[in-house]
Amino acid sequence: TPAQKRQDLRALLEPGAAQPFPGAFTPLSAKLIQEKGFPGAYISGAVIANELALPDIGLTTLSEVATRGRQIAAATDLPCLIDADTGFGEPMNVARTIQELEDAGLAGCHIEDQVNPKRCGHLDGKSMVDLETATQRIRAAADGRRDDGFLVMARTDLRATSGLDAAIERMKALVDAGADAVFPEALADLSEFEQVCAALDVPVLANMTEFGKSDLFTRDQLAETGVAMVIYPVTLLRAAMGAAERVLETLLSEGTQASQVDEMLTRARLYELVDYEGYNRFDASVFDVEVPT
Ligand code: PYR
């Protein structure tokens, strides 16, 4: 149940646990993440936008994000943390955002302090709202939820524009405003993660996104700094789309996909993931039906 998933998420987030949360880019990929033994799944705003063939600049709506979140959360027993961008409006809207995400069965979300239109956290040209607005967003999120178990995480993008100390000061204020956890976006190196973890007594998230501002540190390295959770937001989408591009090129150049079949998920494996057998049991033709006379 959603309440259980929220408890599970909170129980996972010990300092130094560096729990790995790959980004589920589809409901089916969430099943794979669960089957491989990961403790949870992340749902990236960039991925939701990119899958709609849109850039990650605040174009998606709350309804689109909540719908995708619901589909992914329904496919897995794992707790899912979703990206709620800037909260989809004014603080009043943020309260409604939280309620929609609760109803969608998510375990928690993060709300950031960028000005709309937001930018990808690892690109230049970001600007942030003032502390008062950032605080109002988090307070609205924390007060707006109906299940206290729903995790409200405060993301700050301030490191890029104002430096680490400013980012730490802001995260402290956001924790005072009700944030259960923090997401310092685009830190420069491991010592910065260490400083953030030392300065705050709530769980800290590290974003290990490819082609970004941070090097791709290992889980062990991040665990040593005290990080509680690590996300790989776009990793599976990039891997899948990279593979798709190679197959399309092969189809063009070789006139058949045959040489790529070994790289593909087999039919049997796909059926296993979607529980083909399990559903087949309910097919009327295989029921042992007693026909009343
Ligand atoms: C994203 O993947 O969209 C993040 O905000 C990390």
Boltz pocket constraint, residues with backbone or C-beta under 6 A from the ligand:
constraints:
  - pocket:
      binder: B
      contacts: [[A, 44], [A, 45], [A, 46], [A, 47], [A, 56], [A, 83], [A, 121], [A, 207], [A, 233], [A, 234]]
      max_distance: 6.0
